[in-house]
Amino acid sequence: MLLCCLQQLVVPVLAPASAPFGIAATVFWIYVCASLLFIIGLTQVFNELPQEHGVDKIMPFGRLFFAIPMAVFGSEHLTATADIAALVPRWIPAPTFWVYLVGFAFLCAALSISVLVHARLAAALVGMVLLIFVFVMDIPAVVANPGNRFFWALALRQLAFSGGAPLPSLSRAGALGRNSYRPHS
């Protein structure tokens, strides 16, 4: 019941914003999220650059370029909910709920990684979520449809992102960022 109310609230609010521009709501919100995160992240990166030396000056950009696709994936989960919910295995209850949850989680993780607030934790969680997607959804889809290039591309994309998730925290700013997750020694 609550899920139906949420969907009836989110879709009418998100869709009309793209109407003046004449583009689909999904495309509009993908660009909005990516642009906002780029501006916020670039501001953070420019604040870090004076402290970096040599080749280390490019490391903060890597973190930003990892976070932007996460924001895109998150906004896609919130605008193309029905299409993404169709990819969720039937044995998982309430697929629409999980699509919204993952969408909000990706947006929060993208923001967290780009501004270095609990960036290591966010990157680790994103990596685990994407790896779970590979094992729970993508590998079974590839096995069931070995000739479908979409399922192969999805599996390889998510596997690559899950492997690259810890990389943003390897820069000195990522490792020493404020409120960054540090496991107890």
BABAVEX-313199 format. One record per residue: residue in three letters; x negated, y, z of N, C-alpha, C in turn. Coordinates in steps of 0.001 Angstrom, whole numbers, plus 524288, in hexadecimal, padded with zeros to 5 digits. Atoms other than C-alpha are relative to their C-alpha. Layout:
ALAXYZXYZXYZ ...
This chain:
MET7FCCF7FB5C800008000080000800007FC9E804EA80000 LEU803887FB897FFAD7F55B8096C803EE7FCE88009A7FAF3 LEU802FE7FFEA804D77EDB9805C47F7B18032C8026D7FB93 CYS7FCA07FDB9804087F93A809277EEE28007D805DD800C4 CYS7FFA87FA687FEE47FA928164E7F5AE7FAF4802C67FE81 LEU805067FDB2801587EC0C818F17F3FF7FF74800887FA17 GLN800727FFCF805AC7EC8B815937E590803A98041F7FDBF GLN7FC547FC13801E67F89881E217E38F7FE2C8057F80156 LEU802187FAEE7FE987F17A8293C7EA4D7FB37801617FCBF VAL804FC7FEEB802937E416828067E3D7800AB800F37FA27 VAL7FF897FF8F805B47E81C826167D5A48027B805277FE53 PRO7FDD57FAF5801AE7F13C831FD7D48D7FC8F804AC8015E VAL803687FBAC7FE927E72A83A917DB4F7FB55800517FC56 LEU804B38000C803407DB7D836607D30C80124800FF7FA3E ALA7FEF37FFB88059E7E1DE835847C5A680102805867FDF8 PRO7FEDC7FADF802487E7588436C7C3D77FB54803AF7FFA5 ALA8047F7FC808001E7DA32849C57C67F7FD357FFDF7FAC2 SER802B480068805027D50E844E97B9778033A8020D7FB73 ALA7FC807FE66804387E0CA8497C7B1807FE42804FB7FD32 PRO801907FB41802DB7DBC6857517AE947FB5A7FF327FC64 PHE8049D800E58032A7CF68851AC7A8C2801067FC4A7FB74 GLY7FE9C8036C8044C7D6588480779FCA7FCF17FAEC7FFD3 ILE802D3804F37FFD97CE8B83C367A434802977FC6E803FB ALA7FDB5803D67FC777D25C82FD37AB377FE31800FE80596 ALA8013D7FF217FA7D7D2AE8306B7BA0B7FB1F7FD13801A9 THR8049D803187FE8F7C887825A27BB3D7FB07802C87FE4A VAL804A37FD5B802157BECF82CD97B2A47FF0B8051E802E7 PHE800777FB037FD427C189839DD7B9377FD8F7FF488055E TRP801EF800B47FAAD7BF2E834BF7C7037FA957FD968002C ILE80556801FC800487B31982D437C2FC7FC338048F7FF52 TYR803637FB85800DB7AD29839E67BDEA7FFE28039F804BC VAL7FFD07FC9E7FB657B1AE841AB7C9C47FC927FDC680456 CYS803128026E7FBD57ABD5838007D3717FA2F800077FEC1 ALA805818000D8018679F248369E7CBDD7FDAB805808003A SER801FD7FA9F7FFFF79DAF8455B7CA4B7FF548021980581 LEU8006B7FE2D7FA9A7A07C848647D8887FB787FD6B802D2 LEU80442802BB7FD6A7972483E087DD427FABD801C37FDCE PHE804D97FE178025B78CD0842BC7D3B27FE70805408025E ILE8011F7FAD67FDCE78DE2850AD7D8DE7FE527FF8B805B8 ILE8014E800BA7FA7878DCE84C727E72A7FAAD7FD5D8008F GLY804F1802D87FFB5782B1842DC7E5067FB69803337FE1B LEU8043D7FCC08020D77AA884C4C7DCF57FE6680427803F4 THR801337FC487FBD277BA6856527E7E07FC987FD7080425 GLN80318802E87FC257767D84C187F1637FA897FED77FDE3 VAL80512801488025876BA1848117E8067FC8B804D37FFD1 PHE8032D7FB3D80050767238561D7E6067FE15801B880561 ASN801D67FED27FAB476652857BD7F4C57FB7B7FC6F80198 GLU8041A803C47FEAE75D7784BB97F57A7FB02800B97FCCB LEU8047B7FFC0803907546984ECE7EA0A7FB30802CA80238 PRO804BB7FD817FDF174B638585F7F1467FCD67FC77803A6 GLN802C1803747FC61747EA84D7F7FAF07FD537FB777FD32 GLU8022D80465802F074477843987F0527FB48801CC7FCD5 HIS804B37FEC3802F373792842EF7E9097FF3E7FC077FBA1 GLY8015780371804507337D83D617DBF2804AC7FD167FDCF VAL7FBFC8034B8025773B73832227D68F804B87FF63803A9 ASP7FBAF8007F7FC4C743B2831C67E2F88044E804047FF17 LYS7FC007FC118011F74AEF83DB37DDC6804907FDC07FCD3 ILE7FBB38023A8030C752F3834E77D4DA803577FC3080326 MET7FD27803E77FCEF7573C82B607DF8480574801C8801BB PRO7FAB17FE6C7FE79762BE8338F7E49A803E37FFE57FB77 PHE7FC8180040804837683D833FE7D6C8802057FA797FF21 GLY7FE4F8056E80074768C88251E7D6A3804977FEDD8038A ARG7FBAD800AA7FC507716B825597E295804FB802767FDD3 LEU7FB857FD3E8023977A5882F2A7DBFA8023A7FD0B7FB51 PHE7FE34802C5804A477AEC827697CF57802267FA9B8013A PHE7FD58804BA7FE3577ED781B5E7D706805598016880245 ALA7FB277FE7B7FD6378963822A27DEA68043D801B17FC20 ILE7FC197FE1B803BC7900E828B17D2CF8033F7FB8A7FDAF PRO7FCAF8044A801DF7944881B9F7CCCE803887FDB680440 MET7FC99801EC7FBCC79979817857DA1F804D8803778007E ALA7FB857FC737FFE97A21F823A67DA15803937FF0A7FB54 VAL7FCE980136804AC7A674820657CC4D803237FAFC800D9 PHE7FD3B804E57FEF57A9C88126D7D05080463800E0803EF GLY7FC047FEE67FC127B1238179C7DC1F804AD802CD7FDBC SER7FB9B7FD298025A7B93E8213B7D453802EE7FC937FC1F GLU7FD69803A68038E7BC05816AC7CA55803997FC5080308 HIS7FCB68035C7FCC07C13E80DF07D537804F6802DD801B6 LEU7FB757FD0A7FE347CA72818E77D970803A5801A57FB97 THR7FCB07FE3F804547CF8781C547CBE1801B77FB977FC60 ALA7FE9D8047A8034E7CF9480F5D7C47A8010B7FB4780379 THR7FF27803EA7FBED7D4788079D7D0148025C7FAF47FDE9 ALA7FD5D804B1801F07DD667FE3F7C8CF7FC537FCA47FCB3 ASP803A6802F38034D7D2FC7FA6B7BEF07FBD07FD4180344 ILE8040F802567FCB87C8CD7F8057C96C802527FBE080398 ALA7FD70803E97FCA57D2727F0DD7D242800E77FAE67FD12 ALA7FF4E804C08031C7D49B7E7487C7167FB147FCA17FFF9 LEU804EA802EF7FFDD7C6487E33F7C8587FF217FD3880538 VAL800978025E7FAD77C7C07DFA07D6C08023C7FA717FFCC PRO7FDFF8056C800117C92A7D0D37D898805497FF90802BA ARG7FAAE800A87FDE57D6F57CC217DB85800137FE5E805B6 TRP80001801EA7FAA97D2F57C5EC7E85E7FED48044580407 ILE800D67FB987FC6F7CF857D34E7EE2F80529802F78007C PRO7FAF77FD4F7FF5C7DBD27D96A7F4147FF73805ED7FF44 ALA7FF8F7FA47800917DFF17E77B7F1337FB998025B7FCAD PRO804537FE0D8033A7D6DE7EA517E5AB7FFE6805F77FF71 THR7FFE07FA4C8008E7DB617F8747E46C7FD8A802A4804BA PHE802657FDE87FB437D78F7FB247F27E7FA167FFC27FFA4 TRP805A5800AA800567C9E47F5D77F00D7FDA08038F7FBEA VAL801FA7FC788040F7C8607FDD67E3AD7FF8E8058D80224 TYR800397FACC7FD9D7CBBD80A5F7EB037FBB38004D8041C LEU803FE800027FBEC7C303806B07F6717FA848004F7FDAC VAL805227FFEC802807B767803EE7EDA77FF13805417FD4C GLY800947FADD8027C7B9EF810887E6207FE6980431803DD PHE8016B7FC347FBF87B9A6818CC7F26D7FA9A7FED680241 ALA8051F8017E7FDE57ADE8811247F7777FB9F8019D7FC46 PHE804007FE6F803C47A63C813857EAE67FF44805EF7FFFD LEU800757FA4D7FFD87A95B822177EB647FD16801C7804E2 CYS802A87FE9E7FB1C7A520822F67F99C7FA437FE797FFDC ALA8056B801C38005B798C881B197F7047FCE3803877FC57 ALA802B47FC91803AF7954C823987EB627FEA08053480293 LEU801017FB147FD477969482FE37F37D7FBDE7FF428043E SER803BE8012A7FBD278F26829C27FEC47FA797FF607FDE2 ILE8052F800DE80250783DD825787F61A7FDC48051A7FDE1 SER8020E7FB3F80268782D1832847EF2E7FE8F8042D803FB VAL8014D7FBFE7FC19782AB83ADC7FBA17FCE47FDCF80498 LEU803518028A7FC1877ACF83124803DE802687FFD280575 VAL7FD87800F47FAF2784AA82EE280EB3801547FA3480018 HIS7FF8C805B67FFC17839882070812347FF457FD967FA8F ALA800DF801A98056677E3E81E70804747FE4C7FA507FFA3 ARG801C68057580038777668119380767804837FC3F800F7 LEU7FB80803577FEDD7839D80BAA80D4F803BC7FFEE7FB5A ALA7FC777FFB48047C78BFE8106B801FF7FDDA7FCF57FB60 ALA80264802D0804667826680B217F7E3800277FA21800E6 ALA7FFDB8059B7FED37819A7FDFD7FEC1805857FDDA7FF6C LEU7FA95801D480067790687FCDE7FFA1801DD7FFD47FA59 VAL7FE9680007805927923A800937F15D7FD8C7FB4D7FD50 GLY802A38047F8024E7882F7F6617ED8B802A87FAE580165 MET7FD52804CC7FE5D78F167EBEE7F588805577FF777FD67 VAL7FADA800318027F79C777EF797F0187FF7A7FE667FA4C LEU800AF8015680584797887EED27E2227FE327FA5F7FF4E LEU801B3805738004C790C17E1DA7E49F8048E7FC5380123 ILE7FB4A8031A7FEFF79D577DC7A7EA6F8037D7FFF07FB29 PHE7FCEA7FFD5804D67A46C7E1187DE2A7FDD37FC3D7FBEF VAL8026E80378803D979AA57D9AD7D5CD8017B7FA5780125 PHE7FEF5805797FEA679CB37CCF27DD43805CF7FEAB80023 VAL7FA6D8012B7FF577AB617CE137DFB780318800D27FAF8 MET7FCD97FEBE804987B04F7D42A7D3167FD2F7FF237FAD5 ASP802947FFE9805197A6137D5257C8797FE197FAAA7FE2B ILE801E78052C8019D79FB07C7BA7C862804907FC5F7FEA4 PRO7FB9380342801A57ACE27C09B7C89480270801C97FAD3 ALA7FDD27FE0F804F07B1AC7C96D7BD867FC837FE897FB62 VAL803A2801718042E7A5687C6C47B56F800587FA287FEE6 VAL7FF95805B1800BD7A6907B81D7B7BE805197FEA07FD35 ALA7FAF1801178026E7B4FE7B84D7B3E88004B8020B7FA6A ASN7FFDB7FD8D8052F7B2A17C0FF7A7F17FA76801217FE1D PRO8057D7FF0F801637A48A7BF177A3557FF42803307FB01 GLY800747FCFD804D27A7437C5A179644801AD805A780094 ASN7FE187FAAE7FF287ACC57D21E79C387FB7F8037E801B7 ARG8046B7FC967FED67A2457DCB179BC680126803CA8046C PHE7FE8F7FC697FBC57A9C87E57B7A5227FE947FDB68054B PHE8012A8026E7FAFE7A87C7DBC67B04C7FA1C7FF7E800D7 TRP805B48003F7FF9279A027D9E87AD6A7FDCC8055A80161 ALA801EC7FAAF7FF00797B87E89B7AD2180137801B080594 LEU7FE7A7FE9B7FAA879F317EA767B9D77FC957FD33803F7 ALA80339803087FC5C7979A7DF9F7C09D7FA678021180021 LEU805697FE248002C78A637E4977BC0C7FF7B8058F80214 ARG800217FAA67FDF078D957F2C77BF20800247FFF6805F1 GLN7FF748001A7FA54791E67EFA67CCEA7FB5C7FD5180298 LEU804AD8027E7FDE97865B7E6977CF067FB69803D280004 ALA804357FC1D8003E77D037F1587CAA4800B48043780428 PHE7FF0D7FC067FC02783697FB767D36A7FF417FDD58057F SER800BC802367FAC4783657F2277DF027FA3A7FF648013F GLY8059E800617FF29774DB7EFF77DD347FD6A805488009F GLY8023B7FAC07FFA27723B7FE7E7DBBB801F9803298048A ALA7FDAB7FD027FBB477A65802B07E7607FC208018F8043D PRO8039F7FE597FBDD76F45802807F1547FBEE803FA7FE36 LEU804297FCA3801FE7664F80A827E88280078805BC80197 PRO7FFCA7FA7B7FE7876BAA8180F7EBF47FD9C801178055A SER8021E7FF067FACA766F7816497F9E07FA127FF5C8002D LEU805A6800C680008758EA813A17F5A47FCEE8051A7FFDA SER802D07FB0A7FFEB75588821F47F3FA7FF3E801A4805AA ARG8010A7FE417FAAB74FF2828B67FFD6804C5802C280243 ALA7FB567FD507FE1B75C138314F800CD8044E7FC1A80135 GLY7FC08803F97FEFA764CD825667FFCE7FED27FCEE804EA ALA80182803037FB6975D2481E3C80A2E8002B80344804F4 LEU800357FCAC7FB6875C30829DC8133A8047F803DE80041 GLY7FBA77FC5680039768F0830B380FD3802E28006480527 ARG7FD307FF357FB19771088365881AB9804777FC2680067 ASN7FBE7803D57FEDB77A7382CBD820BC7FFA87FB2F7FC9C SER800A6804958034A774E382258817F28000A7FB178036A TYR7FF8A804E07FD077776F8146B81C587FA9C7FDB9800EC ARG804F2802877FEA676BD180E9582371801357FB5980385 PRO7FEFD8047A7FC9376CD9800B6828AC7FC7F80041804CE HIS802FF7FFF07FB25768567FEE5836A37FB627FC4E7FF8B SER804BB803358005075A807F9BE837A97FFCF7FC048044E 
